[in-house]
Amino acid sequence: MRIFEIKRTEVSEHAALAPLSVPGACGAGGYLWISLTREEFRNALPEVQQILQTLCLTQLVDLHVADLLNDQLPSHYDYTSLYDVLVFRRLANGQGAGAAQGPVQSQPQAAPASPQRPPPRSGPPVLRRVDTRPVGFAVFDRVLLSVHPEDGAVRDGFAARLLAAGASDGRGAPALDARATSARLPTSPSDLMLRVINQIVDGYLDLRRELTKQLDHWQTELIDPRSRFTNWGALMEARQSLHHLDEICEDQRAAMQDWIDSLETLPAPKGDTEQRERELILIRSRDVLEHIERVVHHVHRLEQNAETAVQMHFSVQGHRANDIMRVLTVLTAVFLPLNLIAGIFGMNFEFIPLVHKADGFWIAMTSMLVIAVLLVLIFWRKRYLARTR
């Protein structure tokens, strides 16, 4: 569990929930980021509800609590009059982007939940990375509650950047406007949530590059007529993984679009500062949506490339089979008149021309050789013997 208090110019981390349960724990103009794993959220649910009741005058609905604890929930968006809930699936740790390098302290608590996870994927390592876990966000006016998988890799990675940005802001001069401040520290729980989601989407952008390299390698093998491609099982796994990734990104895009539609239906802000903050939130939301659409577009193109490579492979194999049959047909046509001559001179007649001559054998062999050479030249001229490149 990690708890951060974020203000305009500084970020501080708290070690426990207890000091935050009193009114005024979060100063004016600041807000809290309460980040927990699912097991921690399940165990500390009463304390979390008490903090939300104290700071935000409301608590999480039971159905939203169940959504945040659900490890199989797809990406989606929901809202109430006092807070919003957004579930966003990220790449799994250890196989996905942003994996933590050091030991994770919460892993022993996650052991009972491991049997619910799907079995690891087969095939190349890049395909095993197309495995996701949901990250849940509850966005209040003064609190951002995020529920992560047991590894907490995204949370730890972004927390390090957040603390570094807060330290730099503490040493530097105050920002001149909200736009300059938002470049370093998130100005609201919504802004913080969108930055975390943007980091999650960056993991998908890194994954698509590796998938592209893997599929390009397979395409080279499939198109090369001299190679005998046998890795069909991995290729089928790749197509299934791309389809699965497409479904994940479509759910993410639908969730972000619902979030943007909800922002656009809110009442107009009263002051210029609130108006600018609203615009920054919308801009960042559209930027995240654009990143997701790039991933979706690239996944569609990879699916088409994989299908095209398979079709081209069978087309190349068909051309190779046609070349072989053409060569065999030409050889048959060349030897057909030779077999005719040999059959004529092999007849059991007493009187056959050239049979009783001393040079009859050489005349017949010369004729057969001339006929064979002429036929080969004719077929080569007609490109029946040309090699298809």
PyMOL commands that set and color helices and strands:
alter all, ss='L'
color gray80, all
select helices_A, chain A and resi 18-21+38-43+45-56+62-69+108-116+125-128+153-171+178-182+189-223+232-264+272-345+360-381
alter helices_A, ss='H'
color red, helices_A
select strands_A, chain A and resi 2-6+11-14+31-37+76-79+84-91+132-139+143-148
alter strands_A, ss='S'
color yellow, strands_A
deselect
rebuild
show_as cartoon
